[in-house]
């Protein structure tokens, strides 16, 4: 049923008529109704504010309330919901304040035409911009010949690795196979899911060494934006391509022939999927599986920083993936060290005013630390978990938070940024504090016990833990 048949209502009728002939129109304008009857539509003259609006009409499944009168639309929504509570209503708002009013009256969906037009315009310009960016990247490879070194951030995760895979595919196709790609990294791939990801997808990754760097005619950074910041490229290195979804803190230092940094995206793998779509490049099962898993991992199962665009790319990739391979990546065996660290984190936990701290001691596999933090943040009464341990060259910290009052990435950066490498997202963060002169100490666990208190004190002061405990004591 269409109530109110101006220009918007008539366009809705034309669209509905492509799918169904079961359409009933009500409008107060006699001429409009006559025109509709001449076009073989069922229509009649009624006042949307009249007490007998629905008398004698069939029970509607769906009603579009689309007149250009604010009061008439509200009265119609109220009348329909009073008589037919199960009927679904799509209502037109005449101004922003009417949106909430119509929703409160019972409308399942409220259209504010100006907002719809604005969103459609922004969506189209984003698509146009994405197409042009993809074309620029594709054209960059034309004429290239030689080796492209694709550098990930240190301790690369599935988002960085799958993005490197995708860039290699784009370079190979766009250069007519004249460009050879090498995926380069430093650090460790320690998390068992990440190791399974690399092994099962048969991804060839190489250590970034000065010798390898000299063999690369071109360089690209993926999931990272500044040479020497969370990657092992020497600072000031000329990079030809930068693709990242993190906001660069040192924007003045971002220089490359091609730069695409989009903090609004949930994963760099989403950006790479968009490139592949725009370039109409065939995506094989391994690449599709890698990209989908990269998006899933970086958005934490589509619960963190995920956008509608990310979900669109997942929907595009899903039918192209190898579901058995994806299951095997997501269900790897748990290493003994990871299990030991989880056990230590549980056993050594201390909870103070909702903050959980746990010392796991000496660790070889740093990726076990965030797994312990992910596990312990789910404990009842815990809103922030900070897990720490010590490796051969530094103190490692991994933190998780469910407290909307703090931005954990900012807190960790403020607490540890001056003495190490620290930062992250609002609900998850990490820090590495180098041991410098103490790196040669053999008993690392004793060293950690000796120096950790003043280090943690920086974090406690920022979040006001002592003040909170004082209030609790009162």
ABEGO torsion letter per residue (X at the ends): XBBEBBAAAAAAAAAAAAABABBBBBBABAAAAAAAAAAGBBBBBBBAABAAAABGBBBBABBBBABABAAAAAAAAAAAAAABAABBBBBBBABAAAAAAAAAAGBABBBBAAAAAAAAAAAAAAAAAAAAAAAAAAAAABGBBEBBBBBBBBGBBAAAAAAAAAAAAAAAAAAGGABBBBBBBBEBBABAAAAAAAAAAGBBBBBBBAAAAAABABBBBBGBABBGBGBABBBGBBBABBBBABBBABAAABBBABBBBBAABABAAAAAAAAAAAAGBBBBAAAAAAAAAAAAAAAGGGABGBBAAAAAAAAAAAAABBAAAAAAAABBBBBAAAAAAAAAAAAABBBBGGBBBBBAEBBABAAAAAAAAAAAAABBGBABBBBBBBBAABBBBBBBBABAABBAAAAAAAAAAAABBBEEBAABBBBBBBAEAAAABABAAAAAAAAAAAAAAAAAAAAGAAAAAAAAAX
